[in-house]
Amino acid sequence: MTILQAILFGVIQGATEFLPVSSSGHLALTKSILDLGEVPILFDVLLHVATLVVVVFFFRARVGAILASIRRWLTRRAGADDAPNLRLAWVILVATVVTGVLGVLLDGLDVGSSPRVVSVLFLVTAGVLVGAHFLKGQRDYDRIGLRDALVVGAAQGIGVLPGISRSGITISASIASGLTRERAGEFAFLVSIPAILGALVLSLRDAGELAAVVSPVALIVGFATALVVGLLSLALLVRLIRGGKLYYFSFYLIPLGIAGLFLL
């Protein structure tokens, strides 16, 4: 993998991990178009870690509040003000378990090797975004519960399929479960934190193979590129979520999916 290819992957990951157009789908198509063959999955995951850093930084106030409430709960000093954060932490934990179970079940599906299947899933994502536009949630975190964990956890599990946007389907699922658009956007990325960390741990066995295919310089450059582009993309996405304009991305995904069906 060359430096330019690493930069390209970093740009794609940084932009598409947050914008609801499927980062894994775009990475799969890019590999197919550039004829790179099999790139170790750890490279993809490390690019995801770069965007994870962006998530933690962007939502640092919420993440910090949750961790502080958990610490006070562990030391038996939690008060009434900690209840919403502890409830949110519990829901994130359950959602993560659901995501993990579904991810294991879908692990055997080699969707990324078929550009046409990925293209079909781009169209599915477009349909999800359009459908979510007509939904309107009204609940905040103080009323979040088991149903939200199950719905959003399952959506995130399905989001591992290349072509299905993880951010798009989890935000849409959060809105469908009743959360406000602003909370749905935040919650969708909060539940991604343990999921990405788990994927990193499981893929560490691929580290040796990664070193043989991707140079340290290319890896660092790709990571840094994904970090910078991801920060800009997330800032844009938050504005679009608040304005109810996620469906705009369907105008990109529909022609992309159709073109993939006929050209790849």
C-alpha positions in Angstrom: 0.0 0.0 0.0 1.4 3.4 -1.0 1.3 6.6 1.0 -1.3 8.1 -1.5 -3.5 5.0 -1.1 -3.3 5.3 2.7 -4.3 9.0 2.4 -7.2 8.0 0.2 -8.4 5.4 2.6 -8.0 7.9 5.5 -10.1 10.5 3.6 -12.8 7.9 2.8 -12.9 6.6 6.4 -12.9 10.0 8.0 -15.7 11.3 5.8 -17.9 8.2 5.5 -17.6 6.9 9.0 -19.7 9.9 10.2 -21.6 10.9 7.1 -24.3 8.2 6.6 -23.0 6.6 3.4 -21.1 3.5 4.8 -17.4 3.7 5.4 -16.9 0.0 5.1 -18.9 0.0 1.8 -16.7 2.7 0.3 -13.5 1.1 1.5 -14.6 -2.2 0.0 -15.4 -0.6 -3.4 -12.1 1.4 -3.3 -10.2 -1.8 -2.7 -12.0 -3.4 -5.6 -11.4 -0.5 -8.0 -7.7 -0.1 -7.1 -7.3 -3.9 -7.2 -5.5 -4.0 -3.8 -6.6 -7.5 -3.0 -7.0 -8.4 0.7 -5.9 -5.7 3.0 -5.8 -6.9 6.7 -8.9 -6.0 8.6 -6.7 -4.4 11.3 -5.9 -1.5 8.9 -9.7 -0.8 8.5 -10.1 -1.0 12.3 -7.2 1.3 13.0 -8.8 3.8 10.7 -12.0 3.3 12.8 -10.0 4.0 15.9 -8.9 7.4 14.4 -12.6 8.3 14.0 -13.2 6.9 17.5 -10.8 9.5 18.9 -12.9 12.1 17.1 -16.1 10.8 18.7 -14.6 10.9 22.2 -13.2 14.4 21.6 -16.5 15.7 20.1 -18.7 14.3 22.8 -16.1 14.6 25.6 -18.5 16.4 28.0 -21.1 13.6 27.8 -18.4 10.8 27.9 -16.7 12.5 30.9 -20.0 12.9 32.7 -20.9 9.2 32.2 -17.5 8.1 33.4 -17.7 10.4 36.5 -21.1 9.0 37.4 -19.9 5.4 37.0 -16.9 6.2 39.3 -19.2 7.7 41.9 -21.5 4.7 41.7 -18.5 2.3 42.1 -17.4 4.2 45.2 -21.1 4.4 46.5 -21.2 8.2 46.3 -23.7 8.5 43.4 -26.5 10.9 43.8 -29.8 11.7 42.1 -28.0 13.7 39.5 -26.1 10.6 38.4 -29.2 8.6 37.6 -29.6 9.7 33.9 -25.9 9.1 33.2 -26.0 5.7 34.9 -29.2 4.8 33.0 -27.5 5.8 29.7 -24.4 3.7 30.6 -26.6 0.7 31.2 -28.4 1.1 27.9 -25.1 1.5 26.1 -23.9 -1.8 27.7 -27.0 -3.7 26.7 -26.8 -2.3 23.1 -23.2 -3.3 22.9 -24.1 -6.9 23.8 -26.8 -7.0 21.2 -24.4 -5.6 18.6 -21.8 -8.2 19.5 -24.2 -11.1 19.2 -25.5 -10.0 15.9 -22.0 -9.2 14.7 -21.0 -12.8 15.4 -24.0 -14.1 13.5 -23.2 -11.9 10.5 -19.4 -12.5 10.6 -19.6 -15.4 8.2 -21.2 -13.3 5.4 -18.4 -12.1 3.0 -20.4 -9.2 1.7 -17.4 -6.9 1.1 -16.0 -9.2 -1.6 -19.1 -8.6 -3.8 -19.3 -5.0 -5.1 -22.8 -5.6 -6.4 -24.1 -6.8 -3.0 -22.5 -3.7 -1.5 -24.2 -1.6 -4.1 -27.6 -3.1 -3.1 -26.9 -2.3 0.5 -26.1 1.3 -0.4 -29.7 1.5 -1.8 -31.0 0.0 1.4 -29.2 2.7 3.4 -30.7 5.3 1.2 -34.2 3.9 1.9 -33.5 4.0 5.7 -32.5 7.6 5.6 -35.5 8.7 3.6 -37.8 6.7 6.0 -36.2 8.3 9.1 -37.0 11.8 7.7 -40.6 11.2 8.3 -40.1 10.1 12.0 -39.9 12.5 14.9 -38.8 11.4 18.4 -39.5 13.4 21.6 -37.7 11.6 24.4 -34.5 12.6 26.2 -32.0 10.3 28.1 -34.1 10.4 31.2 -36.6 8.1 29.5 -34.2 5.9 27.6 -34.6 2.2 28.3 -34.3 -1.4 27.3 -36.3 -1.0 24.0 -33.8 1.6 22.8 -30.9 -0.6 23.7 -32.4 -3.6 21.7 -33.4 -1.5 18.7 -30.2 0.5 18.4 -27.9 -2.4 19.3 -29.5 -4.5 16.6 -29.2 -1.7 14.1 -25.5 -1.2 14.9 -25.0 -4.9 14.4 -26.5 -4.8 11.0 -24.3 -1.8 10.3 -21.2 -4.0 10.1 -22.3 -5.0 6.6 -20.5 -3.0 3.9 -23.0 -0.7 2.3 -25.1 -0.3 5.4 -24.1 3.0 7.1 -23.5 2.3 10.8 -24.1 6.0 11.6 -27.1 6.2 9.3 -28.9 3.1 10.5 -28.2 3.7 14.2 -29.3 7.4 14.1 -32.4 6.3 12.2 -33.1 3.5 14.7 -32.6 5.9 17.6 -35.1 8.4 16.1 -37.5 5.5 15.4 -37.3 4.4 19.1 -38.4 7.8 20.1 -35.3 9.9 20.9 -35.1 13.5 19.7 -32.9 14.0 16.7 -30.2 15.7 18.7 -30.1 12.9 21.3 -30.4 10.2 18.5 -27.2 11.6 16.8 -25.3 11.7 20.1 -26.5 8.2 21.3 -25.6 6.6 17.9 -22.0 7.6 18.4 -21.8 6.9 22.1 -22.8 3.2 21.4 -20.1 3.0 18.7 -17.3 3.6 21.3 -17.3 0.1 22.9 -18.2 -1.6 19.6 -15.1 -0.2 17.9 -12.9 -1.0 20.9 -14.1 -4.5 20.8 -13.4 -4.8 17.1 -9.9 -3.6 17.7 -9.2 -6.2 20.3 -10.5 -9.0 18.2 -8.4 -7.9 15.2 -5.1 -7.6 17.0 -4.3 -11.1 15.8 -4.0 -9.6 12.4 -1.1 -7.3 13.4 1.6 -9.4 11.9 -0.1 -9.6 8.6 -0.7 -5.8 8.6 3.0 -5.1 9.1 3.8 -7.2 6.0 1.3 -5.3 3.8 1.2 -1.8 5.2 4.3 0.2 6.1 4.3 2.1 9.4 4.5 5.5 7.6 1.5 4.6 5.5 -0.4 3.5 8.6 0.4 6.7 10.5 -0.5 8.9 7.5 -3.8 7.1 7.0 -4.6 7.4 10.7 -3.9 11.1 10.8 -5.9 11.8 7.6 -8.9 9.9 9.0 -8.6 11.9 12.3 -8.7 15.3 10.6 -11.3 14.6 8.0 -13.4 12.8 10.6 -13.5 15.8 12.9 -14.8 18.0 10.0 -17.3 15.4 8.9 -18.8 14.9 12.4 -19.2 18.7 12.9 -21.1 18.8 9.6 -23.2 15.7 10.4 -24.4 17.1 13.8 -25.7 20.2 12.0 -27.5 18.1 9.4 -29.1 15.9 12.1 -30.5 18.9 14.0 -31.9 20.2 10.7 -33.5 16.9 9.8 -31.5 16.7 6.6 -29.9 13.3 6.7 -32.0 12.2 3.8 -29.9 14.5 1.6 -27.4 11.7 1.4 -29.8 9.4 -0.3 -29.4 11.6 -3.4 -25.8 10.4 -3.4 -26.3 6.8 -2.3 -29.0 6.0 -4.9 -27.0 6.8 -8.0 -23.9 5.2 -6.4 -25.8 2.0 -5.7 -27.2 1.9 -9.2 -23.9 2.6 -10.8 -22.3 -0.1 -8.8 -24.9 -2.6 -9.9 -24.2 -2.0 -13.6 -20.5 -1.1 -13.7 -18.8 -3.4 -11.1 
